[in-house]
Amino acid sequence: MKIKNIIFDFGGVLMDWDPRYFFKDYFKDDEKMEYFLENIAQDEWNIEQDRGRSLSEGTEIQVKKFPEWGKEIRAFYDNWTVMLKSDIPQNVEILRKLKNTDYHLFGLTNWSAETFPYALENYDFFQIFDGKIVVSGTEKLIKPDPKIWHVLLERYDIQASESVFIDDNSKNIEAAKSLGFNTIHVLPDTDLKQELVHLGVEF
């Protein structure tokens, strides 16, 4: 099947986001920082904001649970933009090259509806998608729930078998495979162009 559509996850693929970029200087103690990120402001908590819960509600829930960490928990979303360090240049360059081809480009991201506009405004490459982006926080659905891929497929009338889905999360890759997508699992040493060419994408 010929590839017609290329679908990008953002965090870890096109954007370098990590709460450590803020909390390393905040704590000045790596052990304490890791404890906080693993046990207090853990991924499972942040994901609920990506699923559509408001940042303020998520913050207050966690402060009630861990009042002794209240200051640190409140600092999380207050300093979120520091955690969004930069784009990932080599992969953004691939996206820019794809702009000048016949492939249809889409975004499918787990991202809070409240913080995503900052990325849109500050990184021009998002304009390449021409608004064809499905954001978990807006849809109240989150990867790896298959329903969010169905939103993308139905909204833009595309076929999974004619699409490549690119993500850095292995659970999301497995879910996409089960729906019939071609996939690329991005790791730190992945040559994205080479992987796309391997799937028959032409530049």
C-alpha positions, 0 to 999 in steps of 0.5 A: 500500500502506498503511503499518503499520510504522515502523522507526527506525535510532538513531544519526544519527536518534534519537541524536547519537553522534560520537567527536569529542565525546570526542576533541576535548578529548582531543587539543586538535588537530583535525588529529591527531584527524581523522587518528586517526579516519580511520586508526586508530580508523576506522569499519571497525574500530568496525563490527566491534564493532557486528557482534558482536566484543567491545570488548576483542578489537577494542581489542587487535587495534587496539593490536597494529596501532598500538602507538604509539596504544595509549593513544588506542585504549584511550580509545575504548571507555573513554569511549564514553558521552561520545561519546553526547552526547544524543538528537535532540529533534525526531526523538524528539518524532516518535517520541513522537507515533507512540506514540499511533497505530496504527502498529507501531514497531521499531528496527533498529540497528548497535550493539554489544551491549555498549554498547547497554544503556547507551542503553536505561537512560539514554534513556526513549524506547527503551521506546516500542519495547516490546523490538521492536529488532533490534541488529546486535551481538546478531544478528552481522549488520550493515546494509547486509547484507540478512540483518538486515532479514530477521531483522526481517521474520521475527521480527515477521511484517511486510511490507517494502511496508507499512513505512517504514525511516528511516536516516541512512546512504545505503547502508542506505537503498539496501539497504532500498529493494532489499528493497521498503521505503519509505524516509526518508534522514535528513539534518541538515535533514530534517523527519521529520514532513513526510517521513512525512506525504508517505508517507501516515503520519497523526498 
